[in-house]
Amino acid sequence: MSARPQNFGQYQIFPELIYRIKETEAITYKKQKENWD
């Protein structure tokens, strides 16, 4: 049980990390699309 509270902080940060990566990918994709047109 002692391992759970230690790892809890990482799970709080993880969704935000994924969101930032997805956001960056979306911006990059938009820029690429503009260049293709």
Contact map, one row per residue, 1 for C-alpha under 8 A:
1111100000000000000000000000000000000
1111110000000000000000000000000000000
1111111000000000000000000000000000000
1111111100000000000000000000000000000
1111111110000000000000000000000000000
0111111110000000000000000000000000000
0011111111100000000000000000000000000
0001111111110000000000000000000000000
0000111111111000000000000000000000000
0000001111111100000000000000000000000
0000001111111110000000000000000000000
0000000111111111000000000000000000000
0000000011111111100000000000000000000
0000000001111111110000000000000000000
0000000000111111111000000000000000000
0000000000011111111100000000000000000
0000000000001111111110000000000000000
0000000000000111111111000000000000000
0000000000000011111111100000000000000
0000000000000001111111110000000000000
0000000000000000111111111000000000000
0000000000000000011111111100000000000
0000000000000000001111111110000000000
0000000000000000000111111111000000000
0000000000000000000011111111100000000
0000000000000000000001111111110000000
0000000000000000000000111111111000000
0000000000000000000000011111111100000
0000000000000000000000001111111110000
0000000000000000000000000111111111000
0000000000000000000000000011111111100
0000000000000000000000000001111111110
0000000000000000000000000000111111111
0000000000000000000000000000011111111
0000000000000000000000000000001111111
0000000000000000000000000000000111111
0000000000000000000000000000000011111
